[in-house]
Amino acid sequence: MKKFKTITGENISIEKGLEIKNSLENMVNDINEGKIKRNQLKELCSEFVKKQNKDKLEGFWAIILDDYMPSDARIDFLYWPTYCITMAMMVGYMVNINKEIDGFDDCFKLGLEACTKRSFRGYTYEAEKDKIKVLNMFIQSGLFEFLRENKELCPQFNVCIKRIFKEMQERVNQGDTICDLGIDYEEEFKNILKLKANSKTN
């Protein structure tokens, strides 16, 4: 993907923002499929360390910055890029790229913390759908391996993940799996819980 940048002021374009969002999702998929080599991942991570927000949105990577942005747009242009970039950095961390980039660890921890702010929930009518998608993407990026070996790196993130799985298990146990606009996510919940059970992650 091209270098990450935040759109502000008169340059704001929803279409361009969605294009960047999609490119970040594709980047995560390419990383997980082995299409992005280590040196390329290092270049990406170096760029992300430089571009992370350091102001009131500390820890996030914003595609669009606008004080009047509605809630659904904040999920697309603030939370989704933060999820995707944090996934990429998680992969980088597990192959020790963090040891080659100044500021990586602090940046990564802030990203993990930022990811917990909504517990992966989407906007209202797609709250559970988005949560499932984000969780699956994190799992494909090596979430269980990461947590197994780095439980103390970001306790806030660890607690958030545990809470998500606990709530999911409780909903399955209680037969309470209909969410969003009357959609039944029983199979999706069970598939994710099965992945966790097979991961041997506490």
N, C-alpha and C positions, 0 to 999 in steps of 0.2 A: 504494500500500500504506500501511498504518498505520505510525506511528512504530516504529522498531526498538527492541526492548528485550530484555534478557537475563533469563531466568527462573532464579531461585535459591531455595534454602531450601524452605520448605513449599509454595511456589507451583509447584513443578516438575510439569509435566504433559507426558507424551510426546505426547498428541494435540495439545495446543496448540503444542508444539515443531514437530511435523510440519506443522502449519498455517502457521506462520511460515516454515518452510523452503520450502514450496510457494509462498508469496506472494513470496518472494525470487526464486525461479526464474521466476515469472510476471512479476515486475518486469523482469528481464533481457530476457525475450522482448518485453515491451511497449516497452522502450527500443530494442531492435533493430528493431522494427517501426514505430518513429516515433510510438508512441502516447503517449509521455511527452515533453512539450516541454522546452525548455532550462531555463525557470524552475522547472519541477517537478523536473528532474534536479538543479538547483542546491540546492533544498531538501533533497532526499534526501542529496546528498553532504555538505551541512552537518551533517545529523543523523548521518551515518556517522562523520564526523570526531570528533564529540562522544562517540560511543558505542564507539569502538574500545578494546579491552582495553589497559591500560597496565601490567599486573602481569606475572606469570610467563608469561602467554599473550600477551605483547606482539605486536601486529600482527594478532591474530585478532579476529573478531567472533563471540562465542558466543551461541547461542540459549539453551542450557542450560549452567549451570555447576554441576558436581557432581564432587567429588573421586573418587567411586566409579563414574563413568560408564564402561561397557564400551567396547571399541575400536570396535565398529560404530556405537554411539551417538555417539562422538566425531566420526566422519566425517559423520554426519547433522547434528549440532548444533554442531560447531566448524569443520570444514573446508568444508562446503557453503555456509554463510552467508558465510564468508570469500571463497570463490571468487566467489560471486554479487555481493557488495558490491564486491570489487575490479574485477570486470568493469564495474559501473556507474561506478565512479570512473575507470576507464580511458577510457570514453566521455567522461566529464566532462573529463578531462585533455586529450583531443584537441580539445575545443571551448573550451579555455582557461578552464573554470570554476575550475580550480585557482588562477588569478590573483585570484579574487574571494572566496576562503575562506581565512582564516588557518589555517595548520597542515595544509592539504590535501596538499602535496607530501610532507612527512614521513610523514603518515598513509598515503598511497598507497604509498610505498616500503616501509613496514613490511608493508602488506597483500600486496604482490607477493612479498616475502620469505617471508611466512607460507604463501603458496600453494605454495611449492617444497618444503615439509617432507615431503610424501608423493609428490611428482612426479605429483599428480593421481590416484593409485591409490585404488581403493575398498577395501572390506574383504574380504579373502581370496577368496571365491567370486565376487565381482563386481569384482575389482581392475581388470581391463582394461575392462570395460563402463563403469565410472564414469569411468576415464581418458578414454575416447573421448568420453563425453558432455560432460565438463568442457572438453576441448580443442575440441570443436565449438562449444560455447557461447562460449568465448573468441574463436574464429575469427569467429563471427557478430558479436561485439562489436567487431571491428576489430583483432584481435591482430597481423596481419601489418603493417598500416599503422602501428600503434603501435611495433612493434619496428623497423621500417624507419627511423623518424624519432627514436626515443628509445633507441637501443641501450645508452647509458651510464647511463641513469636508475637501473636496478637490474640490474647485471651478473649477480647470482645468479639472477634470474628468466630472463634471456636464456640463460644456460648451461643452466638446467633445460629450457627449451623446446627448445633445440638437441639436448640429450641424448634427450629424448622422441622427436623426429623421427628421430634417428640409430638408436635402438633399433628403432623401428617399421620403418624402411627395411631394416634388417638382418634382421628377422624375415620380411619379405616376400621378400627375396632368398634366404633360406635355407628358405623354405616352412614356417616355424615360426610359424604364425598361430593355432594352437589354444590357447586360454587358458581361465581360469576353470574351469568344470565341463564341459570338452570342447567348448566353443563355438568355431567357426572364425570369426575376425574378419578374414579376408583382404580381403573387400570393403570393410569399414569402414576398415582401414588404407590401402588403396589410394586410397579416396576422399579421405581426409585428406591423404595425400601428394600427391595431384593438386592439391588446393587450395593447398598450399604451393608446388608447382612453378609454378603459375599466378600466384602472388603476387609473384614476383621478389624474395622475401626471402632473404637469405643465411643 
